[in-house]
Amino acid sequence: MEDALESLSKDPARAAVLLDVDGTLAPIVARPELAEVPQETRAELERLVACVSGRSGEEARRLVRVDGIVYVGVHGLELAPEAERWRETLRPFARLDWPWLEDKGLTVALHWREADDEQAARAELESVAARAEEAGLEARWGRKVLELRPPVDADKGTAVQALLEERGLRRALYAGDDTTDLDAFRGLDGLEVAVRIAVASAEAPPDLREAADLAVGSPAELLELLRKL
């Protein structure tokens, strides 16, 4: 792994650094609107190719606040024109009476991090997930969140592949902290050099650490690694 990291840093023109945002650059907080990327982290980000986020691209740009890099939002769905026709199917779920709901246009996220009874909240969302699947949507579970999304072949992995192919890059690092980042890890398959980093916490899916080449314990530890590149 040290050799792979060195190969990225010694020839940066041929390499990409791609990162998730929430839980990776910005520490997880009680509500999405409270998230913030620390100033010392932003200072290290000008070398990035892209941030690939579950937020909208506009929201990711507002949160990270670094110019000159690409922001791909909604887990890569913003690069999938066929997702647009599912907006109307998502609308009823965006109007649910749920206190921690994010309407991202192409997905709807229902959080339960602040619920007094997390088990009961999760059980209630199980029924929402079932109704969404009956409507033809996909229901994906993450770090105390249910995300409803269109059933199209687009995810963080397809976004990563598109970004790398567009720039002719065959070496890349990707770091993330949640289930959707497993798709991004797969997006590095077949590269000349691929480094998959899990920002692993007690809430992170077990598969994330298993699929990673390297694990760090927090966004702060990831920052230390980025400084060495």
N, C-alpha and C positions, 0 to 999 in steps of 0.2 A: 504493500500500500504506500509506503514511503516513496518507492520508485514511481508509482503512478502519480502521486501528488507532485513530485519533482518534474515529471514530464509535462504536467500542466503549467507549472510556474516558469519553466525555462524557455518555453515557446508560447507565450500568451496569445500571439496572433492566430494560432491554430487551435485554440482551446476556448471553451465556454464555461462560465459559472452560472448556473441557473438555480434559483431558490424559490421555495414557497415563502409566504409572508407570515401569516398568523401562526404562532407557535414555533416559528423558525427564525425569522428576523425580529418579530414583535412578540414579546412574552404573552402567553395566554392570560386574559383578564376576564372578569365576570361577564361583561357585555362587549360585543364587537366594537361599538362606538368608542369604547375607552382604550382601545389598543393604540400603542405608540411604538415606533421604531426608535431606539435610543440614538442620540446624536453620534456617539462614537461608532455605531454600526453603520449609519448613513455615510460616514467618512470613508468606509471601506468598500462601498458599493459601486463606485464609478467604473470598475473594471468588469462589471457584470454584462452578460448578453441580455438576460431577461429575469423578471419576476413572474412566476406562474402561480396564480392565486385562485382561491375559491371565491374571493370578492370579485366585484366587477373590475375591469381594468382601470376604470376611472377612480374607483375607491382605492385600489392598490397604489395607484400613482399618488393619490392624496396622502396616503398613510406613509409611504416610503420617502417621497419628496426628493428623489434623485433624478435629474434630467439625463438624457442621453442613453437610457436603457429602455428595453421593450417591456411593456406590461401586458400580459395575457390573462384575461379574467374568466371567471365562472368555470374553472377547471378545464379550460380549453374550448368550451362551447362557443366562445366569441369568435373562434376561427371556423365554426361549422354553420354555414348558411341554412342547412336543413333543420337546425334547431328552432329557427324563428317561428315555424308554423305551430309550435307547441305552446306559445305564449298564452293563448286563450284557454287551453286546457289547464294551465297552471294557475290562472286567475282565481278560481274559487278557493284554492289552497292558500293563496296570498291574502285572502280576506278572512281566514280563520281567526277565531277569538283565542289567540295564544299570546301570552305576554312577551315572549322573546322570539319574535318572528322577523326574519330578514327576507324581503322581497328583492331578489337580484335580477328580476326580469326573466332570465332564462332558467333560473332555479328558485326554489323557495326553501329556506333553511329554518328549522324550528329547533331552538336550543332549549336545554333544560338545566343548565349549570346553576342557575339561581333558584331552582325549585326547592321548596321546603321538604318535599318527599320525592326524591329523584326516582325511586322505583315506581311510584304511582304515575309520575310524569312520563316515564319511559313506556309504561303500559298504555297510557292514553295515546301516545304517539304511534304505538304499534297499530292501533285501529286506523289512524290517519294514513300510515304507510300502506295498509291493505286497500283503503279506498283509492289512494293514488295509483297503485298498481292496477286496480280494476279499470281506472281511467286510461291506462296505457302508459303511465309514467314509470320511471325507475325510482326506487326508494333506496337511498344509501345512508348507512350509519357511520358516524365519525365520532370525534371526541365530544361526547355529550351533545350531539346534534344529529338530527335527521334532515337529510337534504333530498328534496324531490326534484327530479330533472328529466329532460326529454330522453327518450330511448334512441339516441343516435350514437354513431360510432365516433365519439369525440371525448377525449379526456386529457388529463395532464400529459399522458404519454404521447398522444398524437400531436399535442401542442409542442412538446419538446422536440419530437422528430421533425416537425415542420420548421421550427426555428433553426435547428442545426443544418438541415438540408438547404434551407434558403441561403445560409452563409457558408456552405461547403465545409463545415467543421466536423472533425472526426474524433475530437477529444473533448470530454465534458465532465463536469461535476454537477451533481444535483443533490440538494439537501431539502428534507421535508420531515414533517412530524406526524402525519395522519394517514388514514386509509387511502385517500386519493393520491397520495404521494407514491404509493406502490405502482400506480400506473406510470408515473414519471420515471421511476426506476426502470421499468420495462422499456421505456422510450430510449434508454441508453444502450439497449442490447445491440451488439454487432459493431460497436465503435472500436476504434483503435485503442483508445484509453477511456475507461468509464469508472468514475468514482461515485458511489451511492452512499450518502451520509444520512443516517437516521438521527433526528433530534429526539431522543427517547426519553419519555417521562412515564410516570405510573399510569397515565391515561392512554399512552400510545398503544396501538394494536401490536400484539406480539409478532405478527408477521413482518412488521416494519424493520425491527432489529434483525430478524433472521435474513431478510432480503438485502440488508445494507452491507457495504464493505467496511464501514466504520460507523461507530455510534458515539455521539456526544450527549451530555446530560441536560443541556440547556442552550438557549440562544446565545448566552454569554460565552459558552465553550465553543460554539460554532464560530463566533467572532474571532476568538483567539486562533482558530485554525485558518480562517480566511486571511488573517494578518500574515501568516507564514507563506502564503502563495505568492 
